[in-house]
Amino acid sequence: MLKGMFFSEKEIDAFDNTDNAIQHTPLDREELHNTNSERTMHDGDVCCPTEIKHTYVKKMFNIHDRMMTIVNLTVDSKTMYQYMPLANCSGKGSCQGKCTLENKTITLLGYDENNNFRFDLFNIPGYCSCKNSYDDFKVV
């Protein structure tokens, strides 16, 4: 019924392992310029490496600051979760400035205090980026 939307803990661990293996494999020059690459979302971890980890949440605020309960299912006595890949900056890499954790917006199934179910938008930590400022550069 909702195949592809809810995952077991084992499946989620596999997603995390795959995401992090890809994140920690540097790209070669050809891959950086190949728009057909399977890893086009990858920055090569040169500047600000990002680590992905799944977490389970019962409630969170949507993009309109309304508290929503996140739907998870129990199927055949096994809990199935919606996949939320949360990012964390795992190091500075070659960034000459400051590594900043950036949000991304995802869609999750949830319900509000009136039990109105809907797919809603939520901001979660998505990736790390390198932010340079004038103060980061020294004139010699």
Rosetta constraint file for C-alpha pairs under 8 A:
AtomPair CA 2 CA 6 HARMONIC 6.98 0.50
AtomPair CA 5 CA 82 HARMONIC 6.12 0.50
AtomPair CA 5 CA 83 HARMONIC 7.63 0.50
AtomPair CA 6 CA 72 HARMONIC 7.36 0.50
AtomPair CA 6 CA 73 HARMONIC 7.55 0.50
AtomPair CA 6 CA 80 HARMONIC 5.28 0.50
AtomPair CA 6 CA 81 HARMONIC 4.92 0.50
AtomPair CA 6 CA 82 HARMONIC 4.75 0.50
AtomPair CA 6 CA 83 HARMONIC 6.94 0.50
AtomPair CA 7 CA 11 HARMONIC 5.86 0.50
AtomPair CA 7 CA 12 HARMONIC 6.28 0.50
AtomPair CA 7 CA 80 HARMONIC 4.92 0.50
AtomPair CA 7 CA 81 HARMONIC 5.15 0.50
AtomPair CA 7 CA 82 HARMONIC 6.31 0.50
AtomPair CA 7 CA 83 HARMONIC 6.85 0.50
AtomPair CA 8 CA 12 HARMONIC 6.24 0.50
AtomPair CA 8 CA 78 HARMONIC 7.41 0.50
AtomPair CA 8 CA 79 HARMONIC 6.52 0.50
AtomPair CA 8 CA 80 HARMONIC 4.79 0.50
AtomPair CA 8 CA 81 HARMONIC 6.31 0.50
AtomPair CA 9 CA 13 HARMONIC 6.10 0.50
AtomPair CA 9 CA 79 HARMONIC 8.00 0.50
AtomPair CA 9 CA 80 HARMONIC 7.32 0.50
AtomPair CA 9 CA 81 HARMONIC 7.53 0.50
AtomPair CA 10 CA 14 HARMONIC 6.33 0.50
AtomPair CA 11 CA 15 HARMONIC 6.36 0.50
AtomPair CA 12 CA 16 HARMONIC 6.26 0.50
AtomPair CA 12 CA 54 HARMONIC 7.03 0.50
AtomPair CA 12 CA 83 HARMONIC 6.79 0.50
AtomPair CA 13 CA 17 HARMONIC 6.13 0.50
AtomPair CA 13 CA 54 HARMONIC 7.70 0.50
AtomPair CA 14 CA 18 HARMONIC 6.09 0.50
AtomPair CA 15 CA 19 HARMONIC 5.98 0.50
AtomPair CA 16 CA 20 HARMONIC 6.01 0.50
AtomPair CA 16 CA 52 HARMONIC 6.14 0.50
AtomPair CA 16 CA 53 HARMONIC 5.82 0.50
AtomPair CA 16 CA 54 HARMONIC 6.75 0.50
AtomPair CA 16 CA 85 HARMONIC 7.55 0.50
AtomPair CA 17 CA 21 HARMONIC 5.98 0.50
AtomPair CA 18 CA 22 HARMONIC 6.20 0.50
AtomPair CA 19 CA 23 HARMONIC 6.10 0.50
AtomPair CA 19 CA 52 HARMONIC 6.64 0.50
AtomPair CA 20 CA 24 HARMONIC 6.06 0.50
AtomPair CA 20 CA 51 HARMONIC 6.03 0.50
AtomPair CA 20 CA 52 HARMONIC 6.05 0.50
AtomPair CA 21 CA 25 HARMONIC 6.35 0.50
AtomPair CA 22 CA 39 HARMONIC 7.51 0.50
AtomPair CA 22 CA 42 HARMONIC 7.73 0.50
AtomPair CA 23 CA 42 HARMONIC 6.43 0.50
AtomPair CA 23 CA 43 HARMONIC 7.92 0.50
AtomPair CA 23 CA 44 HARMONIC 6.82 0.50
AtomPair CA 23 CA 45 HARMONIC 6.54 0.50
AtomPair CA 23 CA 49 HARMONIC 7.47 0.50
AtomPair CA 23 CA 50 HARMONIC 6.90 0.50
AtomPair CA 23 CA 51 HARMONIC 7.33 0.50
AtomPair CA 24 CA 44 HARMONIC 7.40 0.50
AtomPair CA 24 CA 45 HARMONIC 6.49 0.50
AtomPair CA 24 CA 49 HARMONIC 7.61 0.50
AtomPair CA 25 CA 44 HARMONIC 6.85 0.50
AtomPair CA 25 CA 45 HARMONIC 7.79 0.50
AtomPair CA 26 CA 44 HARMONIC 4.59 0.50
AtomPair CA 26 CA 45 HARMONIC 6.44 0.50
AtomPair CA 26 CA 46 HARMONIC 7.56 0.50
AtomPair CA 27 CA 31 HARMONIC 5.96 0.50
AtomPair CA 27 CA 32 HARMONIC 6.42 0.50
AtomPair CA 27 CA 43 HARMONIC 7.93 0.50
AtomPair CA 27 CA 44 HARMONIC 5.15 0.50
AtomPair CA 28 CA 32 HARMONIC 6.45 0.50
AtomPair CA 29 CA 33 HARMONIC 6.78 0.50
AtomPair CA 30 CA 34 HARMONIC 6.21 0.50
AtomPair CA 31 CA 35 HARMONIC 7.92 0.50
AtomPair CA 31 CA 37 HARMONIC 6.35 0.50
AtomPair CA 32 CA 40 HARMONIC 7.53 0.50
AtomPair CA 34 CA 40 HARMONIC 7.93 0.50
AtomPair CA 35 CA 40 HARMONIC 6.51 0.50
AtomPair CA 36 CA 40 HARMONIC 7.49 0.50
AtomPair CA 43 CA 47 HARMONIC 7.96 0.50
AtomPair CA 45 CA 49 HARMONIC 4.45 0.50
AtomPair CA 45 CA 50 HARMONIC 7.11 0.50
AtomPair CA 45 CA 93 HARMONIC 7.19 0.50
AtomPair CA 46 CA 93 HARMONIC 5.75 0.50
AtomPair CA 46 CA 94 HARMONIC 5.88 0.50
AtomPair CA 46 CA 95 HARMONIC 7.67 0.50
AtomPair CA 47 CA 92 HARMONIC 6.61 0.50
AtomPair CA 47 CA 93 HARMONIC 4.83 0.50
AtomPair CA 47 CA 94 HARMONIC 4.64 0.50
AtomPair CA 47 CA 95 HARMONIC 4.47 0.50
AtomPair CA 47 CA 99 HARMONIC 8.00 0.50
AtomPair CA 47 CA 129 HARMONIC 7.39 0.50
AtomPair CA 47 CA 130 HARMONIC 6.26 0.50
AtomPair CA 48 CA 89 HARMONIC 6.73 0.50
AtomPair CA 48 CA 90 HARMONIC 7.52 0.50
AtomPair CA 48 CA 91 HARMONIC 6.19 0.50
AtomPair CA 48 CA 92 HARMONIC 5.07 0.50
AtomPair CA 48 CA 93 HARMONIC 5.22 0.50
AtomPair CA 48 CA 94 HARMONIC 7.16 0.50
AtomPair CA 48 CA 95 HARMONIC 6.26 0.50
AtomPair CA 48 CA 99 HARMONIC 5.80 0.50
AtomPair CA 48 CA 128 HARMONIC 5.77 0.50
AtomPair CA 48 CA 129 HARMONIC 5.87 0.50
AtomPair CA 48 CA 130 HARMONIC 6.10 0.50
AtomPair CA 49 CA 89 HARMONIC 6.02 0.50
AtomPair CA 49 CA 90 HARMONIC 5.55 0.50
AtomPair CA 49 CA 91 HARMONIC 5.73 0.50
AtomPair CA 49 CA 92 HARMONIC 6.83 0.50
AtomPair CA 49 CA 93 HARMONIC 6.44 0.50
AtomPair CA 49 CA 128 HARMONIC 6.80 0.50
AtomPair CA 50 CA 87 HARMONIC 6.23 0.50
AtomPair CA 50 CA 88 HARMONIC 5.67 0.50
AtomPair CA 50 CA 89 HARMONIC 4.81 0.50
AtomPair CA 50 CA 90 HARMONIC 5.54 0.50
AtomPair CA 50 CA 91 HARMONIC 7.73 0.50
AtomPair CA 50 CA 127 HARMONIC 5.92 0.50
AtomPair CA 50 CA 128 HARMONIC 5.71 0.50
AtomPair CA 51 CA 87 HARMONIC 5.58 0.50
AtomPair CA 51 CA 88 HARMONIC 5.24 0.50
AtomPair CA 51 CA 89 HARMONIC 6.27 0.50
AtomPair CA 51 CA 90 HARMONIC 5.82 0.50
AtomPair CA 52 CA 85 HARMONIC 5.88 0.50
AtomPair CA 52 CA 86 HARMONIC 5.52 0.50
AtomPair CA 52 CA 87 HARMONIC 4.58 0.50
AtomPair CA 52 CA 88 HARMONIC 6.48 0.50
AtomPair CA 53 CA 85 HARMONIC 5.68 0.50
AtomPair CA 53 CA 86 HARMONIC 5.30 0.50
AtomPair CA 53 CA 87 HARMONIC 6.39 0.50
AtomPair CA 53 CA 88 HARMONIC 7.91 0.50
AtomPair CA 54 CA 83 HARMONIC 6.92 0.50
AtomPair CA 54 CA 84 HARMONIC 5.66 0.50
AtomPair CA 54 CA 85 HARMONIC 4.88 0.50
AtomPair CA 54 CA 86 HARMONIC 5.78 0.50
AtomPair CA 55 CA 84 HARMONIC 6.67 0.50
AtomPair CA 55 CA 85 HARMONIC 7.47 0.50
AtomPair CA 55 CA 86 HARMONIC 7.17 0.50
AtomPair CA 56 CA 81 HARMONIC 7.42 0.50
AtomPair CA 56 CA 84 HARMONIC 7.78 0.50
AtomPair CA 57 CA 70 HARMONIC 6.97 0.50
AtomPair CA 58 CA 69 HARMONIC 5.71 0.50
AtomPair CA 58 CA 70 HARMONIC 5.33 0.50
AtomPair CA 58 CA 71 HARMONIC 7.61 0.50
AtomPair CA 59 CA 67 HARMONIC 6.72 0.50
AtomPair CA 59 CA 68 HARMONIC 5.54 0.50
AtomPair CA 59 CA 69 HARMONIC 4.35 0.50
AtomPair CA 59 CA 70 HARMONIC 5.58 0.50
AtomPair CA 60 CA 67 HARMONIC 5.62 0.50
AtomPair CA 60 CA 68 HARMONIC 5.58 0.50
AtomPair CA 60 CA 69 HARMONIC 6.65 0.50
AtomPair CA 60 CA 70 HARMONIC 7.30 0.50
AtomPair CA 60 CA 122 HARMONIC 7.99 0.50
AtomPair CA 61 CA 65 HARMONIC 5.11 0.50
AtomPair CA 61 CA 66 HARMONIC 5.20 0.50
AtomPair CA 61 CA 67 HARMONIC 4.39 0.50
AtomPair CA 61 CA 68 HARMONIC 5.94 0.50
AtomPair CA 61 CA 122 HARMONIC 6.93 0.50
AtomPair CA 62 CA 66 HARMONIC 5.49 0.50
AtomPair CA 62 CA 67 HARMONIC 6.46 0.50
AtomPair CA 62 CA 68 HARMONIC 6.71 0.50
AtomPair CA 62 CA 120 HARMONIC 6.79 0.50
AtomPair CA 62 CA 121 HARMONIC 5.71 0.50
AtomPair CA 62 CA 122 HARMONIC 4.56 0.50
AtomPair CA 62 CA 123 HARMONIC 7.06 0.50
AtomPair CA 63 CA 121 HARMONIC 5.87 0.50
AtomPair CA 63 CA 122 HARMONIC 5.24 0.50
AtomPair CA 63 CA 123 HARMONIC 6.28 0.50
AtomPair CA 66 CA 112 HARMONIC 7.87 0.50
AtomPair CA 67 CA 112 HARMONIC 6.67 0.50
AtomPair CA 67 CA 113 HARMONIC 7.84 0.50
AtomPair CA 68 CA 110 HARMONIC 5.90 0.50
AtomPair CA 68 CA 111 HARMONIC 5.47 0.50
AtomPair CA 68 CA 112 HARMONIC 4.85 0.50
AtomPair CA 68 CA 113 HARMONIC 7.35 0.50
AtomPair CA 69 CA 110 HARMONIC 5.29 0.50
AtomPair CA 69 CA 111 HARMONIC 5.32 0.50
AtomPair CA 69 CA 112 HARMONIC 6.31 0.50
AtomPair CA 70 CA 108 HARMONIC 7.15 0.50
AtomPair CA 70 CA 109 HARMONIC 6.22 0.50
AtomPair CA 70 CA 110 HARMONIC 4.35 0.50
AtomPair CA 70 CA 111 HARMONIC 6.77 0.50
AtomPair CA 71 CA 81 HARMONIC 7.78 0.50
AtomPair CA 71 CA 82 HARMONIC 7.53 0.50
AtomPair CA 71 CA 109 HARMONIC 5.82 0.50
AtomPair CA 71 CA 110 HARMONIC 5.13 0.50
AtomPair CA 71 CA 111 HARMONIC 7.44 0.50
AtomPair CA 72 CA 79 HARMONIC 7.11 0.50
AtomPair CA 72 CA 80 HARMONIC 5.84 0.50
AtomPair CA 72 CA 81 HARMONIC 4.90 0.50
AtomPair CA 72 CA 82 HARMONIC 6.43 0.50
AtomPair CA 73 CA 79 HARMONIC 5.64 0.50
AtomPair CA 73 CA 80 HARMONIC 5.05 0.50
AtomPair CA 73 CA 81 HARMONIC 6.61 0.50
AtomPair CA 74 CA 78 HARMONIC 5.31 0.50
AtomPair CA 74 CA 79 HARMONIC 4.25 0.50
AtomPair CA 74 CA 80 HARMONIC 5.88 0.50
AtomPair CA 75 CA 79 HARMONIC 6.28 0.50
AtomPair CA 75 CA 80 HARMONIC 7.00 0.50
AtomPair CA 82 CA 108 HARMONIC 7.22 0.50
AtomPair CA 85 CA 126 HARMONIC 7.52 0.50
AtomPair CA 86 CA 124 HARMONIC 6.45 0.50
AtomPair CA 86 CA 125 HARMONIC 5.41 0.50
AtomPair CA 86 CA 126 HARMONIC 6.05 0.50
AtomPair CA 87 CA 101 HARMONIC 7.71 0.50
AtomPair CA 87 CA 125 HARMONIC 5.18 0.50
AtomPair CA 87 CA 126 HARMONIC 5.00 0.50
AtomPair CA 87 CA 127 HARMONIC 5.46 0.50
AtomPair CA 87 CA 128 HARMONIC 7.61 0.50
AtomPair CA 88 CA 101 HARMONIC 6.87 0.50
AtomPair CA 88 CA 125 HARMONIC 7.18 0.50
AtomPair CA 88 CA 126 HARMONIC 7.90 0.50
AtomPair CA 88 CA 127 HARMONIC 6.99 0.50
AtomPair CA 88 CA 128 HARMONIC 7.16 0.50
AtomPair CA 89 CA 99 HARMONIC 7.19 0.50
AtomPair CA 89 CA 100 HARMONIC 7.56 0.50
AtomPair CA 89 CA 101 HARMONIC 6.44 0.50
AtomPair CA 89 CA 127 HARMONIC 7.40 0.50
AtomPair CA 89 CA 128 HARMONIC 5.62 0.50
AtomPair CA 92 CA 98 HARMONIC 7.65 0.50
AtomPair CA 92 CA 99 HARMONIC 6.19 0.50
AtomPair CA 95 CA 99 HARMONIC 6.99 0.50
AtomPair CA 95 CA 130 HARMONIC 5.71 0.50
AtomPair CA 95 CA 131 HARMONIC 7.95 0.50
AtomPair CA 96 CA 130 HARMONIC 7.71 0.50
AtomPair CA 96 CA 132 HARMONIC 6.72 0.50
AtomPair CA 96 CA 136 HARMONIC 6.71 0.50
AtomPair CA 96 CA 137 HARMONIC 7.96 0.50
AtomPair CA 97 CA 130 HARMONIC 6.21 0.50
AtomPair CA 97 CA 131 HARMONIC 5.41 0.50
AtomPair CA 97 CA 132 HARMONIC 4.34 0.50
AtomPair CA 97 CA 133 HARMONIC 6.71 0.50
AtomPair CA 97 CA 136 HARMONIC 5.58 0.50
AtomPair CA 98 CA 130 HARMONIC 5.63 0.50
AtomPair CA 98 CA 131 HARMONIC 5.19 0.50
AtomPair CA 98 CA 132 HARMONIC 6.46 0.50
AtomPair CA 99 CA 128 HARMONIC 6.17 0.50
AtomPair CA 99 CA 129 HARMONIC 5.50 0.50
AtomPair CA 99 CA 130 HARMONIC 4.63 0.50
AtomPair CA 99 CA 131 HARMONIC 6.22 0.50
AtomPair CA 100 CA 128 HARMONIC 5.38 0.50
AtomPair CA 100 CA 129 HARMONIC 5.31 0.50
AtomPair CA 100 CA 130 HARMONIC 6.24 0.50
AtomPair CA 100 CA 131 HARMONIC 6.74 0.50
AtomPair CA 101 CA 125 HARMONIC 6.48 0.50
AtomPair CA 101 CA 126 HARMONIC 7.24 0.50
AtomPair CA 101 CA 127 HARMONIC 5.83 0.50
AtomPair CA 101 CA 128 HARMONIC 4.49 0.50
AtomPair CA 101 CA 129 HARMONIC 6.54 0.50
AtomPair CA 102 CA 125 HARMONIC 5.86 0.50
AtomPair CA 102 CA 126 HARMONIC 5.74 0.50
AtomPair CA 102 CA 127 HARMONIC 5.39 0.50
AtomPair CA 102 CA 128 HARMONIC 5.76 0.50
AtomPair CA 102 CA 129 HARMONIC 6.90 0.50
AtomPair CA 103 CA 123 HARMONIC 5.94 0.50
AtomPair CA 103 CA 124 HARMONIC 5.30 0.50
AtomPair CA 103 CA 125 HARMONIC 4.39 0.50
AtomPair CA 103 CA 126 HARMONIC 4.83 0.50
AtomPair CA 103 CA 127 HARMONIC 6.91 0.50
AtomPair CA 104 CA 123 HARMONIC 5.55 0.50
AtomPair CA 104 CA 124 HARMONIC 5.63 0.50
AtomPair CA 104 CA 125 HARMONIC 6.24 0.50
AtomPair CA 104 CA 126 HARMONIC 4.90 0.50
AtomPair CA 104 CA 127 HARMONIC 7.78 0.50
AtomPair CA 105 CA 121 HARMONIC 6.31 0.50
AtomPair CA 105 CA 122 HARMONIC 5.42 0.50
AtomPair CA 105 CA 123 HARMONIC 4.46 0.50
AtomPair CA 105 CA 124 HARMONIC 6.32 0.50
AtomPair CA 106 CA 121 HARMONIC 5.63 0.50
AtomPair CA 106 CA 122 HARMONIC 5.46 0.50
AtomPair CA 106 CA 123 HARMONIC 6.48 0.50
AtomPair CA 106 CA 124 HARMONIC 7.40 0.50
AtomPair CA 107 CA 119 HARMONIC 6.21 0.50
AtomPair CA 107 CA 120 HARMONIC 5.43 0.50
AtomPair CA 107 CA 121 HARMONIC 4.69 0.50
AtomPair CA 107 CA 122 HARMONIC 6.33 0.50
AtomPair CA 108 CA 119 HARMONIC 5.41 0.50
AtomPair CA 108 CA 120 HARMONIC 5.61 0.50
AtomPair CA 108 CA 121 HARMONIC 6.58 0.50
AtomPair CA 108 CA 122 HARMONIC 7.31 0.50
AtomPair CA 109 CA 117 HARMONIC 7.17 0.50
AtomPair CA 109 CA 118 HARMONIC 5.74 0.50
AtomPair CA 109 CA 119 HARMONIC 4.38 0.50
AtomPair CA 109 CA 120 HARMONIC 6.33 0.50
AtomPair CA 110 CA 117 HARMONIC 5.67 0.50
AtomPair CA 110 CA 118 HARMONIC 5.75 0.50
AtomPair CA 110 CA 119 HARMONIC 6.25 0.50
AtomPair CA 110 CA 120 HARMONIC 6.91 0.50
AtomPair CA 111 CA 115 HARMONIC 5.38 0.50
AtomPair CA 111 CA 116 HARMONIC 5.12 0.50
AtomPair CA 111 CA 117 HARMONIC 4.22 0.50
AtomPair CA 111 CA 118 HARMONIC 6.14 0.50
AtomPair CA 112 CA 116 HARMONIC 5.54 0.50
AtomPair CA 112 CA 117 HARMONIC 6.93 0.50
AtomPair CA 132 CA 136 HARMONIC 6.21 0.50
AtomPair CA 133 CA 137 HARMONIC 7.46 0.50
